[in-house]
Structures are given as C-alpha cells and as structure tokens.
Amino acid sequence: MSTQSKGNNLQAKSYTLASSYGFCYGVKRAVQKAYKIADILDGQKCYMYGAVIHNKHVVQSLIERGFVLVEKTSEVPAKASVLIRAHGITQTELALLKAKECTIIDETCGYVRFIQQKIAQYHAKNYQIILAGHRGHPEIISEESFAPGNCLVVESLDEAKKLNITRVPSVLLAQTTFNHQEFTKILNYFSLHLEEMLVFDTICRATVDRQLATRELAQMKDVMVIIGDRSSSNTKRLVDLSTEVCRATYLIESAAEMAELKRQGLISAKHVGIAASASAPDSIITEVIRIMNENTEVTKNQETLANEVPNDQAVVDNKAEAGSDVNFSDFIENIPQLKRGEIIKGVIVRYDQDFVYVDVKDKSEGKIPMSEFLKTPDFDLDKAIADHEEVEIYVRSIRNTEMGKEILLSKARVDFNKYKELLKKAFEEKTPVTVKIVNKVKDGVIASYGGADIYIHRTQLELHTVEDLDQYVGQTIEILITAFDDSNNRRLRVTGSRRSLLAAIRDKQAEAIWDNLEVGDVYEGTVRNLTNFGAFVDLGGLDGLIHITELSWKHIRHPKEVVKIGDKVKVYIKDFDRESKRISLGYRKIEDDPYFQIEEKYPVGSIINGKVARIMPYGVFVNIAPDVDALCHISQVCNHRIEKPEDVLKPGDEVQARVLEVNLERRRISISIKSVMNLGETEGSAMAMSKKKEEQDFPSSYRDDDGKGADINIVKSND
C-alpha cells in the first residue's frame, strides 16, 4: 500500500454498500449461539471444535470469553461441552465425541446439513457423488464423510474435464460458498457428458446474492473494498470476482484497516463500493461505514465484536462532494425492515421436520410451518430448493429472542387469499376447478384448492352414492363449486360437486350415443348397479340393462354370480326405445353356449358316453358335456319293462347310449340306453341266455330295426 497522503481532504467522493453482504443466517446463528454460551460459562470451559466461522476476530473474542479452540477429538476431554462449527464435522468425529459422552451443541449450517443428507441418501442408492468445492475445506471434509470412498471433489471446469466417471447414475452438489459461475460451467459440462445425472444447486442463496451483488457493484466503481477474514473461502471468492472487473480491490479485516486505506488516500475522491463476506460481523461493517463518514481514524479497541448491529441488505450512496457529512443514523434508517402483515417474496433454502426456511433478504431466515406443505403434497420442496424458487409469503410475526430475530411466515395464507378469489370466480361463472382430496369426514371428503378447503358430500362424488370414501383420499378430481360463502371473516364455506359435472358431461355423451345407436353395435361399458333382475351397464353416457337371463347360458340366481359393480364388460345392443330411454343389452356369446353346434357334435345315431346326473319318474338325465344333459325316457332304459329307472341305475353310473333326437330350439337331446346296453339281466335268465346265443351268432355287432349296425359295450355297475 502507498503511504502518500492526499492532504486533509481524504473523503471518498461517494460510497455504495453492496445490496447483499455480511453474515448469512447459518453463520449468524452459530455466532449468536456461541456468545450466548459464553455469557453463561462462568469460569467453565466449552470446546469449539474448529473455528465456529472463518473470522479470527470473532474466534479470538470467544476464546477470551472462555471457549477452547480444538481441531482434534483427542484434545477434547470426556463429558465436555462441544460446540460444532457451522461447517459441520465428519461422522467419525461425531461418533468419537459421543463415545466420550460429550454434550454436543451442533451449530452445523442448515445448508450444509441438507447437503450431508442428500449425499447419504444417494450414496445409499449407489449414485456417484460429485462435489463442486475446495479440497481440504472443513465443509467439504464433513460432507465427504457421508459417502466414504464415493465422493469426487472438483474445484474447476478443467478438473471436471479430466475426470473419468464410469459409475451411473450420478448426482452433482456444491459447497455452499462455491463460485456460482464456476459451478454453472461444471454443471453444463457434465450435462453434456453424463447420461444420468441429478443436480442440486446447493450454493447458499445468500452466497449467490453476495457474489452477484459484489461483481455488479465492482463494475460501476473506481475502488472496491471487501470486508472479511483472509482465511475465509467466501472472502477469497468475493475478492476474485471483484478483481476481475475492478483492479483497485482491497481486502480488509477491520475498521482500522479501512482507516489506513483512507489515510493513505487510496479512496480519496473516488467512487467506492463496499462488500462484505459471510465471515464479516455487522460490528466491523458498521465501523467501516463510520470511517467513511468521519475524518477520524478508528482504532482496534473501538470495535465491539459481541454487539451485533442488526441490518439488512442496503445501498448507501453519498452523492455529496468530498468532505460533506453523511449521518450514520441515515444509514440505519435506509435499511429495509420487514413488517408484520406484509406480503413479500422469498426463496426456499432448506427444510426440516418442523419448518421450511426461506431467505427473505434479512439477516435471519424466515420459517414456514411444515404442516402448510403437508396440505399441498404436490409442491416439490427439493426441486424448489434446487431451482432457488421464489414464493410469495405472508409475514405473520417478527420477534426478537435470545437466539436472534424469529420471523414466522405463511405461504398458505397468501395461497388462500389468491385461490379464494379463484373459487369465487369459478362459482359465479360455473367453471370447473381441479382439487385434491386430502381427508375424509363422516358424510363426505375434504378437498384442497390452494389451501382452501372444499366439502364434497358422498352423494356428490359419483352419479351414485359412494360408500367407501377411503379410496378417494389422495385423488385429484374436477368439480363444480356449488356454494361459496365468505360472509364470515373467520371461516370460508365452500362446497363442491363432482356429480353435477359428471351429469353434465354424461348428458352430452348420451345425446351422441342416441344419435348413432343401432342394434348389434358393440360397446365396452362399466357395471354400475345390480338388481335381482339384471345388471345396469354405463355405456359412457347411457345406461343399458343386461337381463339376468342374458348374463349366463346356465341358470343363475343373481347377477352377482357373473359380474360385480365396477367391472368392465363388452355388450351389444339387442333392442332400444328412445322415447322410453330403455336399452336392452346382450352379454352372452353364442360360442359360449353349450348347445352351440350341438347337432354337429352329437348327430342322430351316434354313440355317446355319459354319467347319470339325476333320475326322474319318467326317465334318466345323463350328463354328456358341461352344462348339457340328455334325456333317456324310461322306455329307452331297458329291453324289459321296469317300474322305475332306479331299479337298474343310480346317479353317477357311467352309461353309453345312442342319440335319437337333437332339438336345438327346445334345447333337448333324446337318447336310448337300451339300444346300446342291456341293463337288469341276471346270469341264467332266459333273456341272458337268449343274449348269449345272439352274441355267438353275431359276435361283433348288433343290428337293430333300422338296419344300422353298431358295436355294443356292456358297462357293469359296481353293485
């Protein structure tokens, strides 16, 4: 640095503070927690495992207040209290500390924790893990431990090009403070060269905003001053980005160094830009601004590290000529403040079991209860984080706590108001809306439309009354809004109906069917209802009836023996009457009729085999095929007279017979057993002796009256 003085007028012509600067939420939370612990140590020791942040002033301040800085688990005694840095630690280190029964105060940054979880998740799925970051950085070391032996760390595009990645699929993540421009280059390269790759842009949103704001400001200024610790990766990144477009870039760690720059005249009569890294406390930034407004120098003992001055992203530009004053209170007043009841925009950055955290351009992150997102399961939180998705949110409350500012937000409230107007418009204009059913109640279901609840009675879900409501939970359906009442400010009452929408659609479909309906047309329909006399089938707008006699070729007692509600069936039009709006349907197939082509299967005179199915006084029914019984009249059972068929046969007896007649119209087959078999004969009887003589004369055939020969086989009963 030059030591040449520029005279008494050492003021900058103007200065501008970058729109994004200083502690991010994770760092601020860790520092605040550390100072809170320091306040209650009272002579006891608390071990800081690694620098809580990369800022030697903050770390030294905490050491002076009772913290002990350690870098190895071996330096930590058993049962000690240990503060985990914002960068996180490895799983092995954590396990060793737990084995020592240490009290763990884990202040790992939420972003880092999110990356650790994703690495563990995809390592378990055998993905190749690729981390864009700096080897040896504490954050990278902690994250690598969640996928032992499966993390490829790349620091630049050139390194990415040298990698030979054979494992697929892969997942790409980034160190939270990595250069966003370099990450984009690496991402574009891998997108072209890797077949299957998932991407999580895990660079902290505050880091991205800080980098962009610094580069943008540097392009417009004569001199850039970067406030931050020289050991900080985040600080180095800002210096590199600024130097690319503004050669006169100076890195300072304290207000005293700012005073030295001013004393040497390096900012005199210049337009100065000021940016601060995530490792720069608000106290130092505040003192630097004071230096810019005063002709006095600030020495190191004027810095108050523990007293954080809350401020948000701001731009301060002193347009006055050199030597003019800018009151520091004006700087504070120019900082935009969140207000309760406002609707603002923010970027979702992470989540846990209880809350979704949003960057609202404040020093503290805002949080939305996770319960709000459970009502809208289609909202993809992981994608929103990866895409840095901006959402509208309502500021419910802001309060200062011992842990800092707590900002409670609501996305559901914004969505509710927006969708409330859409529901009102849909009700007035009778237009359908798409809703998701999220719960069931006693007589219906509750559907959600952008956070607004809609009640649908069980009679309004289908054209028929629904009994099983569970099947609808989780479904997305279209409905019409049938009632809308917002007169009660505390509660919106909305009811909907799917039935009315289905009925309107059905009426249109019915007209189309009637206009083209012809006997013999084949339709695929859905069984909608069952009665004792048949099944009603929805043809897609019209109902037709399959009479019970048309459901099966065999006798059935109820349609449920063949079909059930919800079945898809193919039917054909048997008859219809448009005036009475009746349609008769056919369901049985002719080829399924057991009497189909029966005359060809059993021609008159052929010999058939069968089994006695049942016996009646007038004859015997013999089953000759599935669902086909032939009748043998009592006169055709035996060659001699019998009083009843049971005298010679019983159910289950196997017999042979000759086909006498096939009457397809009456669905009747007549057969003769006696023309093939001799039943009821006893050894030595006159009939048996006569038969024996006939068999000797005619050993292989029997010739009956019609002159046709036929072989006779005698099947003996088991009696």
C-alpha positions, 0 to 999 in steps of 0.5 A: 500500500502507498503511504502518500497522503492526499492532504486533509481532504481524504473523503471518498467522493461517494460510497455504495454498500453492496445490496447483499453482504455480511453474515448469512443466517447459518453463520449468524446463528452459530455466532449468536449461539456461541456468545450466548454460551459464553455469557453463561460459562462462568469460569467453565470451559466449552470446546469449539471444535474448529473455528465456529466461522472463518473470522479470527476476530470473532474466534479470538473474542470467544476464546477470551470469553472462555471457549477452547479452540480444538481441531482434534477429538483427542484434545477434547476431554470426556463429558465436555461441552462441544460446540460444532462449527457451522461447517459441520464435522465428519461422522467419525468425529461425531461418533468419537465425541459421543463415545466420550459422552460429550454434550454436543451443541451442533451449530452445523449450517442448515445448508450444509446439513441438507447437503450431508443428507442428500449425499447419504441418501444417494450414496445409499442408492449407489449414485456417484457423488460429485462435489463442486468445492475446495479440497481440504475445506472443513465443509467439504471434509464433513460432507465427504464423510457421508459417502466414504470412498464415493465422493469426487471433489472438483474445484474447476471446469478443467478438473471436471474435464479430466475426470473419468466417471464410469459409475451411473447414475450420478448426482452433482452438489456444491459447497455452499460458498462455491463460485456460482459461475464456476459451478454453472460451467461444471454443471453444463459440462457434465450435462453434456457428458453424463447420461444420468445425472441429478443436480442440486444447486446447493450454493447458499442463496445468500452466497449467490446474492453476495457474489452477484451483488459484489461483481455488479457493484465492482463494475460501476466503481473506481475502488472496491473494498471487501470486508472479511477474514483472509482465511475465509473461502467466501472472502477469497471468492468475493475478492476474485470476482471483484478483481476481475472487473475492478483492479483497485480491490482491497481486502480488509479485516477491520475498521482500522484497516479501512482507516489506513486505506483512507489515510493513505488516500487510496479512496480519496475522491473516488467512487467506492463500493463496499462488500462484505463476506459471510465471515464479516460481523455487522460490528466491523461493517458498521465501523467501516461505514463510520470511517467513511463518514468521519475524518477520524481514524478508528482504532482496534479497541473501538470495535465491539465484536459481541454487539451485533448491529442488526441490518439488512441488505442496503445501498448507501450512496453519498452523492455529496462532494468530498468532505460533506457529512453523511449521518450514520443514523441515515444509514440505519434508517435506509435499511429495509425492515420487514413488517408484520402483515406484509406480503413479500417474496422469498426463496426456499433454502432448506427444510426440516421436520418442523419448518421450511426456511426461506431467505427473505433478504434479512439477516435471519431466515424466515420459517414456514410451518411444515404442516402448510406443505403437508396440505399441498403434497404436490409442491416439490420442496427439493426441486424448489430448493434446487431451482432457488424458487421464489414464493410469495409469503405472508409475514405473520410475526417478527420477534426478537429472542435470545437466539436472534430475530424469529420471523414466522411466515405463511405461504398458505395464507397468501395461497388462500387469499389468491385461490379464494378469489379463484373459487369465487370466480369459478362459482359465479361463472360455473367453471370447473376447478381441479382439487385434491382430496386430502381427508375424509369426514363422516358424510363426505371428503375434504378437498384442497384448492390452494389451501382452501378447503372444499366439502364434497358430500358422498352423494356428490362424488359419483352419479351414485352414492359412494360408500367407501370414501377411503379410496378417494383420499389422495385423488385429484378430481374436477368439480363444480363449486356449488356454494361459496360463502365468505360472509364470515371473516373467520371461516370460508364455506365452500362446497363442491360437486363432482356429480353435477359435472359428471351429469353434465358431461354424461348428458352430452355423451348420451345425446351422441350415443342416441344419435348413432345407436343401432342394434348389434353395435358393440360397446365396452361399458362399466357395471354400475348397479345390480338388481335381482333382475339384471345388471345396469351397464354405463355405456359412457353416457347411457345406461343399458340393462343386461337381463339376468337371463342374458348374463349366463347360458346356465341358470343363475340366481343373481347377477352377482354370480357373473359380474360385480359393480365396477367391472368392465364388460363388452355388450351389444345392443339387442333392442332400444326405445328412445322415447322410453330411454330403455336399452336392452343389452346382450352379454352372452356369446353364442360360442359360449353356449353349450348347445352351440353346434350341438347337432354337429357334435352329437348327430342322430345315431351316434354313440355317446358316453355319459354319467347319470346326473339325476333320475326322474319318474319318467326317465334318466338325465345323463350328463354328456358335456358341461352344462348339457344333459340328455334325456333317456325316457324310461322306455329307452332304459331297458329291453324289459319293462321296469317300474322305475329307472332306479331299479337298474341305475343310480346317479353317477353310473357311467352309461353309453347310449345312442342319440335319437333326437337333437332339438336345438330350439327346445334345447333337448337331446333324446337318447336310448340306453337300451339300444346300446346296453342291456341293463337288469339281466341276471346270469341264467335268465332266459333273456341272458341266455337268449343274449348269449346265443345272439352274441355267438351268432353275431359276435361283433355287432348288433343290428337293430330295426333300422338296419344300422349296425353298431358295436355294443359295450356292456358297462357293469355297475359296481353293485 
